[in-house]
Amino acid sequence: MVCRWFGICPLRRLEEKGKISDKWKKEYCSSENNWLNCKRYQFEEKGKYHPDNMLPNGEIDEKLE
């Protein structure tokens, strides 16, 4: 099972472009229930704004576009 937001998460696009490592996906997105620890998931579930360059740990990576 994967995160319910997996298909629309902008991190997938950044990963496909080689801008971020797939370690994020392995650690948060597709691990059993680990997405509950993902800050992006938590914000999305609450309807809170979060930028596309926010990583699952909540860090904002200014180098990502």
mmCIF file of the N, C-alpha and C atoms, coordinates in Angstrom:
data_MODEL
# 
_entry.id   MODEL 
# 
loop_
_atom_site.group_PDB 
_atom_site.id 
_atom_site.type_symbol 
_atom_site.label_atom_id 
_atom_site.label_alt_id 
_atom_site.label_comp_id 
_atom_site.label_asym_id 
_atom_site.label_entity_id 
_atom_site.label_seq_id 
_atom_site.pdbx_PDB_ins_code 
_atom_site.Cartn_x 
_atom_site.Cartn_y 
_atom_site.Cartn_z 
_atom_site.occupancy 
_atom_site.B_iso_or_equiv 
_atom_site.pdbx_formal_charge 
_atom_site.auth_seq_id 
_atom_site.auth_comp_id 
_atom_site.auth_asym_id 
_atom_site.auth_atom_id 
_atom_site.pdbx_PDB_model_num 
ATOM 1   N N  . MET A 1 1  ? 0.843  -1.182 0.000   1.00 0.00 ? 1  MET A N  1 
ATOM 2   C CA . MET A 1 1  ? 0.000  0.000  0.000   1.00 0.00 ? 1  MET A CA 1 
ATOM 3   C C  . MET A 1 1  ? 0.890  1.249  0.000   1.00 0.00 ? 1  MET A C  1 
ATOM 4   N N  . VAL A 1 2  ? 0.462  2.269  -0.694  1.00 0.00 ? 2  VAL A N  1 
ATOM 5   C CA . VAL A 1 2  ? 1.201  3.530  -0.740  1.00 0.00 ? 2  VAL A CA 1 
ATOM 6   C C  . VAL A 1 2  ? 0.304  4.666  -0.232  1.00 0.00 ? 2  VAL A C  1 
ATOM 7   N N  . CYS A 1 3  ? 0.909  5.783  0.000   1.00 0.00 ? 3  CYS A N  1 
ATOM 8   C CA . CYS A 1 3  ? 0.190  6.992  0.421   1.00 0.00 ? 3  CYS A CA 1 
ATOM 9   C C  . CYS A 1 3  ? -0.928 7.318  -0.570  1.00 0.00 ? 3  CYS A C  1 
ATOM 10  N N  . ARG A 1 4  ? -2.047 7.759  -0.070  1.00 0.00 ? 4  ARG A N  1 
ATOM 11  C CA . ARG A 1 4  ? -3.178 8.073  -0.951  1.00 0.00 ? 4  ARG A CA 1 
ATOM 12  C C  . ARG A 1 4  ? -2.905 9.269  -1.853  1.00 0.00 ? 4  ARG A C  1 
ATOM 13  N N  . TRP A 1 5  ? -1.915 10.087 -1.530  1.00 0.00 ? 5  TRP A N  1 
ATOM 14  C CA . TRP A 1 5  ? -1.564 11.260 -2.331  1.00 0.00 ? 5  TRP A CA 1 
ATOM 15  C C  . TRP A 1 5  ? -0.411 10.965 -3.298  1.00 0.00 ? 5  TRP A C  1 
ATOM 16  N N  . PHE A 1 6  ? 0.053  9.745  -3.323  1.00 0.00 ? 6  PHE A N  1 
ATOM 17  C CA . PHE A 1 6  ? 1.228  9.361  -4.107  1.00 0.00 ? 6  PHE A CA 1 
ATOM 18  C C  . PHE A 1 6  ? 1.123  9.793  -5.574  1.00 0.00 ? 6  PHE A C  1 
ATOM 19  N N  . GLY A 1 7  ? 0.009  9.550  -6.193  1.00 0.00 ? 7  GLY A N  1 
ATOM 20  C CA . GLY A 1 7  ? -0.156 9.822  -7.618  1.00 0.00 ? 7  GLY A CA 1 
ATOM 21  C C  . GLY A 1 7  ? -0.108 11.287 -8.007  1.00 0.00 ? 7  GLY A C  1 
ATOM 22  N N  . ILE A 1 8  ? -0.383 12.184 -7.066  1.00 0.00 ? 8  ILE A N  1 
ATOM 23  C CA . ILE A 1 8  ? -0.392 13.616 -7.397  1.00 0.00 ? 8  ILE A CA 1 
ATOM 24  C C  . ILE A 1 8  ? 0.686  14.404 -6.658  1.00 0.00 ? 8  ILE A C  1 
ATOM 25  N N  . CYS A 1 9  ? 1.502  13.731 -5.890  1.00 0.00 ? 9  CYS A N  1 
ATOM 26  C CA . CYS A 1 9  ? 2.542  14.410 -5.119  1.00 0.00 ? 9  CYS A CA 1 
ATOM 27  C C  . CYS A 1 9  ? 3.602  14.990 -6.063  1.00 0.00 ? 9  CYS A C  1 
ATOM 28  N N  . PRO A 1 10 ? 3.921  16.280 -5.922  1.00 0.00 ? 10 PRO A N  1 
ATOM 29  C CA . PRO A 1 10 ? 4.924  16.892 -6.796  1.00 0.00 ? 10 PRO A CA 1 
ATOM 30  C C  . PRO A 1 10 ? 6.322  16.304 -6.606  1.00 0.00 ? 10 PRO A C  1 
ATOM 31  N N  . LEU A 1 11 ? 6.544  15.609 -5.515  1.00 0.00 ? 11 LEU A N  1 
ATOM 32  C CA . LEU A 1 11 ? 7.857  14.985 -5.320  1.00 0.00 ? 11 LEU A CA 1 
ATOM 33  C C  . LEU A 1 11 ? 8.110  13.885 -6.340  1.00 0.00 ? 11 LEU A C  1 
ATOM 34  N N  . ARG A 1 12 ? 7.070  13.262 -6.850  1.00 0.00 ? 12 ARG A N  1 
ATOM 35  C CA . ARG A 1 12 ? 7.259  12.234 -7.888  1.00 0.00 ? 12 ARG A CA 1 
ATOM 36  C C  . ARG A 1 12 ? 7.840  12.880 -9.139  1.00 0.00 ? 12 ARG A C  1 
ATOM 37  N N  . ARG A 1 13 ? 7.337  14.055 -9.510  1.00 0.00 ? 13 ARG A N  1 
ATOM 38  C CA . ARG A 1 13 ? 7.859  14.775 -10.687 1.00 0.00 ? 13 ARG A CA 1 
ATOM 39  C C  . ARG A 1 13 ? 9.323  15.145 -10.474 1.00 0.00 ? 13 ARG A C  1 
ATOM 40  N N  . LEU A 1 14 ? 9.645  15.640 -9.277  1.00 0.00 ? 14 LEU A N  1 
ATOM 41  C CA . LEU A 1 14 ? 11.027 16.010 -8.970  1.00 0.00 ? 14 LEU A CA 1 
ATOM 42  C C  . LEU A 1 14 ? 11.937 14.785 -8.976  1.00 0.00 ? 14 LEU A C  1 
ATOM 43  N N  . GLU A 1 15 ? 11.426 13.674 -8.514  1.00 0.00 ? 15 GLU A N  1 
ATOM 44  C CA . GLU A 1 15 ? 12.202 12.433 -8.528  1.00 0.00 ? 15 GLU A CA 1 
ATOM 45  C C  . GLU A 1 15 ? 12.454 11.973 -9.967  1.00 0.00 ? 15 GLU A C  1 
ATOM 46  N N  . GLU A 1 16 ? 11.428 12.021 -10.800 1.00 0.00 ? 16 GLU A N  1 
ATOM 47  C CA . GLU A 1 16 ? 11.575 11.616 -12.201 1.00 0.00 ? 16 GLU A CA 1 
ATOM 48  C C  . GLU A 1 16 ? 12.585 12.482 -12.942 1.00 0.00 ? 16 GLU A C  1 
ATOM 49  N N  . LYS A 1 17 ? 12.676 13.754 -12.565 1.00 0.00 ? 17 LYS A N  1 
ATOM 50  C CA . LYS A 1 17 ? 13.628 14.676 -13.194 1.00 0.00 ? 17 LYS A CA 1 
ATOM 51  C C  . LYS A 1 17 ? 15.034 14.534 -12.601 1.00 0.00 ? 17 LYS A C  1 
ATOM 52  N N  . GLY A 1 18 ? 15.195 13.678 -11.591 1.00 0.00 ? 18 GLY A N  1 
ATOM 53  C CA . GLY A 1 18 ? 16.497 13.475 -10.971 1.00 0.00 ? 18 GLY A CA 1 
ATOM 54  C C  . GLY A 1 18 ? 16.885 14.566 -9.990  1.00 0.00 ? 18 GLY A C  1 
ATOM 55  N N  . LYS A 1 19 ? 15.929 15.365 -9.552  1.00 0.00 ? 19 LYS A N  1 
ATOM 56  C CA . LYS A 1 19 ? 16.226 16.471 -8.641  1.00 0.00 ? 19 LYS A CA 1 
ATOM 57  C C  . LYS A 1 19 ? 16.253 16.031 -7.179  1.00 0.00 ? 19 LYS A C  1 
ATOM 58  N N  . ILE A 1 20 ? 15.578 14.925 -6.872  1.00 0.00 ? 20 ILE A N  1 
ATOM 59  C CA . ILE A 1 20 ? 15.645 14.355 -5.523  1.00 0.00 ? 20 ILE A CA 1 
ATOM 60  C C  . ILE A 1 20 ? 15.851 12.853 -5.638  1.00 0.00 ? 20 ILE A C  1 
ATOM 61  N N  . SER A 1 21 ? 16.372 12.285 -4.603  1.00 0.00 ? 21 SER A N  1 
ATOM 62  C CA . SER A 1 21 ? 16.628 10.851 -4.534  1.00 0.00 ? 21 SER A CA 1 
ATOM 63  C C  . SER A 1 21 ? 15.333 10.083 -4.285  1.00 0.00 ? 21 SER A C  1 
ATOM 64  N N  . ASP A 1 22 ? 15.318 8.821  -4.698  1.00 0.00 ? 22 ASP A N  1 
ATOM 65  C CA . ASP A 1 22 ? 14.151 7.994  -4.416  1.00 0.00 ? 22 ASP A CA 1 
ATOM 66  C C  . ASP A 1 22 ? 14.129 7.518  -2.964  1.00 0.00 ? 22 ASP A C  1 
ATOM 67  N N  . LYS A 1 23 ? 15.115 7.944  -2.162  1.00 0.00 ? 23 LYS A N  1 
ATOM 68  C CA . LYS A 1 23 ? 15.135 7.563  -0.748  1.00 0.00 ? 23 LYS A CA 1 
ATOM 69  C C  . LYS A 1 23 ? 13.890 8.066  -0.037  1.00 0.00 ? 23 LYS A C  1 
ATOM 70  N N  . TRP A 1 24 ? 13.378 9.233  -0.476  1.00 0.00 ? 24 TRP A N  1 
ATOM 71  C CA . TRP A 1 24 ? 12.171 9.776  0.143   1.00 0.00 ? 24 TRP A CA 1 
ATOM 72  C C  . TRP A 1 24 ? 10.986 8.850  -0.095  1.00 0.00 ? 24 TRP A C  1 
ATOM 73  N N  . LYS A 1 25 ? 10.870 8.366  -1.321  1.00 0.00 ? 25 LYS A N  1 
ATOM 74  C CA . LYS A 1 25 ? 9.782  7.461  -1.661  1.00 0.00 ? 25 LYS A CA 1 
ATOM 75  C C  . LYS A 1 25 ? 9.900  6.172  -0.854  1.00 0.00 ? 25 LYS A C  1 
ATOM 76  N N  . LYS A 1 26 ? 11.107 5.645  -0.784  1.00 0.00 ? 26 LYS A N  1 
ATOM 77  C CA . LYS A 1 26 ? 11.321 4.398  -0.047  1.00 0.00 ? 26 LYS A CA 1 
ATOM 78  C C  . LYS A 1 26 ? 11.040 4.549  1.436   1.00 0.00 ? 26 LYS A C  1 
ATOM 79  N N  . GLU A 1 27 ? 11.440 5.693  1.994   1.00 0.00 ? 27 GLU A N  1 
ATOM 80  C CA . GLU A 1 27 ? 11.292 5.898  3.437   1.00 0.00 ? 27 GLU A CA 1 
ATOM 81  C C  . GLU A 1 27 ? 9.882  6.283  3.849   1.00 0.00 ? 27 GLU A C  1 
ATOM 82  N N  . TYR A 1 28 ? 9.210  7.084  3.031   1.00 0.00 ? 28 TYR A N  1 
ATOM 83  C CA . TYR A 1 28 ? 7.918  7.621  3.431   1.00 0.00 ? 28 TYR A CA 1 
ATOM 84  C C  . TYR A 1 28 ? 6.728  7.120  2.617   1.00 0.00 ? 28 TYR A C  1 
ATOM 85  N N  . CYS A 1 29 ? 6.837  7.130  1.309   1.00 0.00 ? 29 CYS A N  1 
ATOM 86  C CA . CYS A 1 29 ? 5.663  6.966  0.458   1.00 0.00 ? 29 CYS A CA 1 
ATOM 87  C C  . CYS A 1 29 ? 5.148  5.543  0.324   1.00 0.00 ? 29 CYS A C  1 
ATOM 88  N N  . SER A 1 30 ? 6.045  4.599  0.218   1.00 0.00 ? 30 SER A N  1 
ATOM 89  C CA . SER A 1 30 ? 5.601  3.243  -0.061  1.00 0.00 ? 30 SER A CA 1 
ATOM 90  C C  . SER A 1 30 ? 5.854  2.267  1.086   1.00 0.00 ? 30 SER A C  1 
ATOM 91  N N  . SER A 1 31 ? 6.393  2.761  2.177   1.00 0.00 ? 31 SER A N  1 
ATOM 92  C CA . SER A 1 31 ? 6.581  1.907  3.341   1.00 0.00 ? 31 SER A CA 1 
ATOM 93  C C  . SER A 1 31 ? 5.260  1.834  4.104   1.00 0.00 ? 31 SER A C  1 
ATOM 94  N N  . GLU A 1 32 ? 4.953  0.676  4.604   1.00 0.00 ? 32 GLU A N  1 
ATOM 95  C CA . GLU A 1 32 ? 3.685  0.449  5.287   1.00 0.00 ? 32 GLU A CA 1 
ATOM 96  C C  . GLU A 1 32 ? 3.403  1.491  6.366   1.00 0.00 ? 32 GLU A C  1 
ATOM 97  N N  . ASN A 1 33 ? 2.444  2.330  6.098   1.00 0.00 ? 33 ASN A N  1 
ATOM 98  C CA . ASN A 1 33 ? 1.977  3.371  7.014   1.00 0.00 ? 33 ASN A CA 1 
ATOM 99  C C  . ASN A 1 33 ? 3.017  4.426  7.385   1.00 0.00 ? 33 ASN A C  1 
ATOM 100 N N  . ASN A 1 34 ? 4.202  4.421  6.788   1.00 0.00 ? 34 ASN A N  1 
ATOM 101 C CA . ASN A 1 34 ? 5.189  5.465  7.084   1.00 0.00 ? 34 ASN A CA 1 
ATOM 102 C C  . ASN A 1 34 ? 4.753  6.823  6.573   1.00 0.00 ? 34 ASN A C  1 
ATOM 103 N N  . TRP A 1 35 ? 3.828  6.837  5.611   1.00 0.00 ? 35 TRP A N  1 
ATOM 104 C CA . TRP A 1 35 ? 3.374  8.125  5.096   1.00 0.00 ? 35 TRP A CA 1 
ATOM 105 C C  . TRP A 1 35 ? 2.659  8.927  6.181   1.00 0.00 ? 35 TRP A C  1 
ATOM 106 N N  . LEU A 1 36 ? 2.216  8.278  7.234   1.00 0.00 ? 36 LEU A N  1 
ATOM 107 C CA . LEU A 1 36 ? 1.595  9.004  8.347   1.00 0.00 ? 36 LEU A CA 1 
ATOM 108 C C  . LEU A 1 36 ? 2.595  9.945  9.013   1.00 0.00 ? 36 LEU A C  1 
ATOM 109 N N  . ASN A 1 37 ? 3.886  9.656  8.872   1.00 0.00 ? 37 ASN A N  1 
ATOM 110 C CA . ASN A 1 37 ? 4.955  10.501 9.416   1.00 0.00 ? 37 ASN A CA 1 
ATOM 111 C C  . ASN A 1 37 ? 5.385  11.601 8.449   1.00 0.00 ? 37 ASN A C  1 
ATOM 112 N N  . CYS A 1 38 ? 4.886  11.562 7.239   1.00 0.00 ? 38 CYS A N  1 
ATOM 113 C CA . CYS A 1 38 ? 5.252  12.535 6.200   1.00 0.00 ? 38 CYS A CA 1 
ATOM 114 C C  . CYS A 1 38 ? 4.551  13.863 6.469   1.00 0.00 ? 38 CYS A C  1 
ATOM 115 N N  . LYS A 1 39 ? 5.330  14.926 6.557   1.00 0.00 ? 39 LYS A N  1 
ATOM 116 C CA . LYS A 1 39 ? 4.763  16.259 6.797   1.00 0.00 ? 39 LYS A CA 1 
ATOM 117 C C  . LYS A 1 39 ? 3.858  16.684 5.642   1.00 0.00 ? 39 LYS A C  1 
ATOM 118 N N  . ARG A 1 40 ? 4.214  16.324 4.432   1.00 0.00 ? 40 ARG A N  1 
ATOM 119 C CA . ARG A 1 40 ? 3.386  16.655 3.275   1.00 0.00 ? 40 ARG A CA 1 
ATOM 120 C C  . ARG A 1 40 ? 2.016  15.993 3.406   1.00 0.00 ? 40 ARG A C  1 
ATOM 121 N N  . TYR A 1 41 ? 2.023  14.732 3.785   1.00 0.00 ? 41 TYR A N  1 
ATOM 122 C CA . TYR A 1 41 ? 0.771  13.995 3.998   1.00 0.00 ? 41 TYR A CA 1 
ATOM 123 C C  . TYR A 1 41 ? -0.063 14.669 5.083   1.00 0.00 ? 41 TYR A C  1 
ATOM 124 N N  . GLN A 1 42 ? 0.567  15.005 6.188   1.00 0.00 ? 42 GLN A N  1 
ATOM 125 C CA . GLN A 1 42 ? -0.139 15.622 7.312   1.00 0.00 ? 42 GLN A CA 1 
ATOM 126 C C  . GLN A 1 42 ? -0.769 16.957 6.900   1.00 0.00 ? 42 GLN A C  1 
ATOM 127 N N  . PHE A 1 43 ? -0.026 17.767 6.158   1.00 0.00 ? 43 PHE A N  1 
ATOM 128 C CA . PHE A 1 43 ? -0.557 19.048 5.701   1.00 0.00 ? 43 PHE A CA 1 
ATOM 129 C C  . PHE A 1 43 ? -1.719 18.827 4.729   1.00 0.00 ? 43 PHE A C  1 
ATOM 130 N N  . GLU A 1 44 ? -1.537 17.901 3.805   1.00 0.00 ? 44 GLU A N  1 
ATOM 131 C CA . GLU A 1 44 ? -2.576 17.623 2.804   1.00 0.00 ? 44 GLU A CA 1 
ATOM 132 C C  . GLU A 1 44 ? -3.868 17.158 3.476   1.00 0.00 ? 44 GLU A C  1 
ATOM 133 N N  . GLU A 1 45 ? -3.753 16.304 4.446   1.00 0.00 ? 45 GLU A N  1 
ATOM 134 C CA . GLU A 1 45 ? -4.926 15.786 5.155   1.00 0.00 ? 45 GLU A CA 1 
ATOM 135 C C  . GLU A 1 45 ? -5.687 16.889 5.892   1.00 0.00 ? 45 GLU A C  1 
ATOM 136 N N  . LYS A 1 46 ? -4.966 17.905 6.325   1.00 0.00 ? 46 LYS A N  1 
ATOM 137 C CA . LYS A 1 46 ? -5.601 19.018 7.045   1.00 0.00 ? 46 LYS A CA 1 
ATOM 138 C C  . LYS A 1 46 ? -5.988 20.160 6.109   1.00 0.00 ? 46 LYS A C  1 
ATOM 139 N N  . GLY A 1 47 ? -5.678 20.007 4.820   1.00 0.00 ? 47 GLY A N  1 
ATOM 140 C CA . GLY A 1 47 ? -5.981 21.064 3.859   1.00 0.00 ? 47 GLY A CA 1 
ATOM 141 C C  . GLY A 1 47 ? -5.107 22.285 4.040   1.00 0.00 ? 47 GLY A C  1 
ATOM 142 N N  . LYS A 1 48 ? -3.931 22.106 4.628   1.00 0.00 ? 48 LYS A N  1 
ATOM 143 C CA . LYS A 1 48 ? -3.010 23.214 4.874   1.00 0.00 ? 48 LYS A CA 1 
ATOM 144 C C  . LYS A 1 48 ? -2.065 23.387 3.686   1.00 0.00 ? 48 LYS A C  1 
ATOM 145 N N  . TYR A 1 49 ? -1.787 24.641 3.361   1.00 0.00 ? 49 TYR A N  1 
ATOM 146 C CA . TYR A 1 49 ? -0.845 24.931 2.275   1.00 0.00 ? 49 TYR A CA 1 
ATOM 147 C C  . TYR A 1 49 ? 0.544  24.379 2.607   1.00 0.00 ? 49 TYR A C  1 
ATOM 148 N N  . HIS A 1 50 ? 1.195  23.855 1.592   1.00 0.00 ? 50 HIS A N  1 
ATOM 149 C CA . HIS A 1 50 ? 2.599  23.460 1.682   1.00 0.00 ? 50 HIS A CA 1 
ATOM 150 C C  . HIS A 1 50 ? 3.192  23.566 0.279   1.00 0.00 ? 50 HIS A C  1 
ATOM 151 N N  . PRO A 1 51 ? 4.383  24.129 0.172   1.00 0.00 ? 51 PRO A N  1 
ATOM 152 C CA . PRO A 1 51 ? 4.989  24.332 -1.149  1.00 0.00 ? 51 PRO A CA 1 
ATOM 153 C C  . PRO A 1 51 ? 5.449  23.009 -1.764  1.00 0.00 ? 51 PRO A C  1 
ATOM 154 N N  . ASP A 1 52 ? 5.552  23.004 -3.075  1.00 0.00 ? 52 ASP A N  1 
ATOM 155 C CA . ASP A 1 52 ? 5.993  21.804 -3.788  1.00 0.00 ? 52 ASP A CA 1 
ATOM 156 C C  . ASP A 1 52 ? 7.390  21.356 -3.380  1.00 0.00 ? 52 ASP A C  1 
ATOM 157 N N  . ASN A 1 53 ? 8.209  22.293 -2.906  1.00 0.00 ? 53 ASN A N  1 
ATOM 158 C CA . ASN A 1 53 ? 9.587  21.940 -2.545  1.00 0.00 ? 53 ASN A CA 1 
ATOM 159 C C  . ASN A 1 53 ? 9.741  21.565 -1.064  1.00 0.00 ? 53 ASN A C  1 
ATOM 160 N N  . MET A 1 54 ? 8.634  21.258 -0.411  1.00 0.00 ? 54 MET A N  1 
ATOM 161 C CA . MET A 1 54 ? 8.708  20.770 0.964   1.00 0.00 ? 54 MET A CA 1 
ATOM 162 C C  . MET A 1 54 ? 8.915  19.261 0.926   1.00 0.00 ? 54 MET A C  1 
ATOM 163 N N  . LEU A 1 55 ? 9.966  18.810 1.584   1.00 0.00 ? 55 LEU A N  1 
ATOM 164 C CA . LEU A 1 55 ? 10.295 17.395 1.632   1.00 0.00 ? 55 LEU A CA 1 
ATOM 165 C C  . LEU A 1 55 ? 9.449  16.693 2.700   1.00 0.00 ? 55 LEU A C  1 
ATOM 166 N N  . PRO A 1 56 ? 9.378  15.373 2.677   1.00 0.00 ? 56 PRO A N  1 
ATOM 167 C CA . PRO A 1 56 ? 8.558  14.643 3.640   1.00 0.00 ? 56 PRO A CA 1 
ATOM 168 C C  . PRO A 1 56 ? 8.898  14.910 5.104   1.00 0.00 ? 56 PRO A C  1 
ATOM 169 N N  . ASN A 1 57 ? 10.121 15.329 5.384   1.00 0.00 ? 57 ASN A N  1 
ATOM 170 C CA . ASN A 1 57 ? 10.503 15.611 6.762   1.00 0.00 ? 57 ASN A CA 1 
ATOM 171 C C  . ASN A 1 57 ? 10.140 17.042 7.172   1.00 0.00 ? 57 ASN A C  1 
ATOM 172 N N  . GLY A 1 58 ? 9.531  17.800 6.262   1.00 0.00 ? 58 GLY A N  1 
ATOM 173 C CA . GLY A 1 58 ? 9.110  19.162 6.541   1.00 0.00 ? 58 GLY A CA 1 
ATOM 174 C C  . GLY A 1 58 ? 10.099 20.225 6.115   1.00 0.00 ? 58 GLY A C  1 
ATOM 175 N N  . GLU A 1 59 ? 11.295 19.808 5.725   1.00 0.00 ? 59 GLU A N  1 
ATOM 176 C CA . GLU A 1 59 ? 12.322 20.753 5.276   1.00 0.00 ? 59 GLU A CA 1 
ATOM 177 C C  . GLU A 1 59 ? 11.912 21.351 3.934   1.00 0.00 ? 59 GLU A C  1 
ATOM 178 N N  . ILE A 1 60 ? 12.155 22.655 3.786   1.00 0.00 ? 60 ILE A N  1 
ATOM 179 C CA . ILE A 1 60 ? 11.918 23.325 2.495   1.00 0.00 ? 60 ILE A CA 1 
ATOM 180 C C  . ILE A 1 60 ? 13.253 23.410 1.788   1.00 0.00 ? 60 ILE A C  1 
ATOM 181 N N  . ASP A 1 61 ? 13.327 22.804 0.605   1.00 0.00 ? 61 ASP A N  1 
ATOM 182 C CA . ASP A 1 61 ? 14.558 22.811 -0.184  1.00 0.00 ? 61 ASP A CA 1 
ATOM 183 C C  . ASP A 1 61 ? 14.446 23.893 -1.246  1.00 0.00 ? 61 ASP A C  1 
ATOM 184 N N  . GLU A 1 62 ? 15.096 25.029 -0.990  1.00 0.00 ? 62 GLU A N  1 
ATOM 185 C CA . GLU A 1 62 ? 15.016 26.181 -1.887  1.00 0.00 ? 62 GLU A CA 1 
ATOM 186 C C  . GLU A 1 62 ? 15.608 25.901 -3.274  1.00 0.00 ? 62 GLU A C  1 
ATOM 187 N N  . LYS A 1 63 ? 16.441 24.868 -3.407  1.00 0.00 ? 63 LYS A N  1 
ATOM 188 C CA . LYS A 1 63 ? 17.057 24.552 -4.689  1.00 0.00 ? 63 LYS A CA 1 
ATOM 189 C C  . LYS A 1 63 ? 16.091 23.853 -5.634  1.00 0.00 ? 63 LYS A C  1 
ATOM 190 N N  . LEU A 1 64 ? 14.997 23.316 -5.095  1.00 0.00 ? 64 LEU A N  1 
ATOM 191 C CA . LEU A 1 64 ? 14.043 22.601 -5.931  1.00 0.00 ? 64 LEU A CA 1 
ATOM 192 C C  . LEU A 1 64 ? 13.051 23.578 -6.527  1.00 0.00 ? 64 LEU A C  1 
ATOM 193 N N  . GLU A 1 65 ? 12.708 23.350 -7.776  1.00 0.00 ? 65 GLU A N  1 
ATOM 194 C CA . GLU A 1 65 ? 11.716 24.211 -8.429  1.00 0.00 ? 65 GLU A CA 1 
ATOM 195 C C  . GLU A 1 65 ? 10.493 23.418 -8.778  1.00 0.00 ? 65 GLU A C  1 
# 
